[in-house]
Amino acid sequence: MYLTIMKPQALQQIAVLARGLWIVEGPEGSVLVIKAGKELILAAQQRRELKLYLAPYKADETTGLTLLTACFDDPQSPLLIKTPLIPGDPLTEALQSLPDEFSVCFFDEHNRELFSCKAQAKLGQLRKELGTLSPIGADHWPKMYEQADRWFSLTTYEDDAHATTVFLEEDLFPSDYLITDLTRQDFRGSKGFSNTQLERTEPGTFQELDIIYLLQRAYTSKRIIHGPLKVSDGEELADVVVMGDEVTLLLQAKDSPNTPAMMNTTLERKRKKAIGQLKNGLQQLRGAISTIRREGNPALALVDGTPLDIDLAARPLVGVVVVREFFIDNYDEYSTMILKFMDEVGVRVLAFDYNEFEVMTRHCPSEDALLSAFFQISKCAEERRIYPRLRFTDLPPR
């Protein structure tokens, strides 16, 4: 909470930034702001270092560099932030003047500052490389991402040796605090407040609320219902129900604890966990859809007992499962599960990991835009029999 408390006016600027690296003016000079998911923030706090790689880019006569910020939660598959470097944009220019000693403040996608510390790195070579950049159009961004992914997958010990290490030193503010949010709480089923923290031993409700905040980008709060209960047995119908103009969304959220122990889980176990979360989410959706079809319009209530007067039979149903993390080389298995479910149940279903869903709702901030994207993804999956990986990019602020 260092920057939040010491220079709250900076939050207005941070709030409009997408995930990635940004530099803002703090109380004692330039501050490197990293907007990222809670997993990367916890890994940075625990590992106390980041690695900066410069991935070369070439397309015909055009050359460039993509900055890869790696946090090695796993030695074989680190968490990455990809930043195409474009001469003249504010970030690239600010990086050229960033001193070797600076502050780093980590914010999540909801603009909550979860970790802040002093840092130091030998940035001389990085500054030199930035000074050699040639002009490059924003139309190269997608290809820069793709080439950077390929380059990083083939990095050598020499590439690792040339990477710049950012050492994360003493904390600027304790990280073991609880943030209470009194805003964004006007959805149905809200307690009127919510709490969040970096380490999460019981992830369920935390993730459900974070997903509701993402949905509020596209839907008014009164259309979003958190955890409606079936009156018949007191069980949840779904984690989140959204009563849209065109369709009714049934959403299941699946997360894992955000703890050092979970971070140190092997990559293979994380892959199996993702498949298990998708399987469980689909099973729960099947139950919700079966209830609606069997009862037509089941009696529902909020957690506090308030009856819900909604018509679940009025619009087509669309299912959404949001899990902690998907792995790109397991998409054939994810696709098989989702397509089989749709064939059996006859309801359009989409699945995202949380980071994908965050990007999706940021780029599609209305029901029409979100459903259009849902339809395109689903249609592509049905035609190709495999779900596509999302490819959104964000242009740098000017």
Number of C-alpha atoms within 10 A of each C-alpha: 21 21 23 16 12 12 14 14 12 16 17 10 10 19 14 10 17 22 22 18 19 21 20 17 13 20 13 10 11 18 20 22 23 25 26 22 19 20 23 23 24 23 23 21 22 14 14 17 19 22 19 21 24 25 23 14 19 13 11 5 5 12 15 22 23 21 21 22 24 21 25 19 22 14 10 10 12 15 21 20 18 20 24 25 24 23 18 13 13 15 20 22 17 16 19 16 11 17 17 12 14 17 24 24 26 26 25 20 22 14 19 20 25 26 25 28 21 16 21 17 18 14 19 13 12 17 17 11 12 19 13 11 16 13 13 17 9 14 9 16 19 15 14 25 21 12 18 24 16 12 15 15 11 9 12 11 8 8 13 13 10 14 19 19 19 19 19 22 16 13 17 16 16 13 18 11 13 12 15 11 13 12 9 15 17 15 18 21 20 18 12 13 12 17 12 18 17 22 20 16 12 13 16 15 18 15 21 21 21 18 20 22 21 20 24 19 17 20 20 16 18 13 16 23 21 22 23 26 23 20 17 9 7 13 12 19 25 24 24 24 22 22 21 17 12 13 16 20 21 23 28 27 27 23 21 20 16 20 18 17 9 13 19 12 12 13 16 8 9 19 15 11 18 22 20 14 21 26 17 16 24 24 14 20 26 17 14 19 20 13 15 16 13 10 10 13 15 19 17 21 21 19 18 11 13 12 14 16 10 13 13 19 14 14 14 13 19 19 23 20 26 25 26 22 22 23 14 10 9 13 16 13 12 20 19 13 15 23 21 11 19 17 11 10 14 12 16 19 23 22 24 20 19 22 17 20 19 23 19 20 21 18 17 17 16 17 19 14 15 18 16 13 16 19 15 12 17 21 14 14 17 15 9 10 15 19 23 16 13 12 11 11 13 15 12 17 11 7
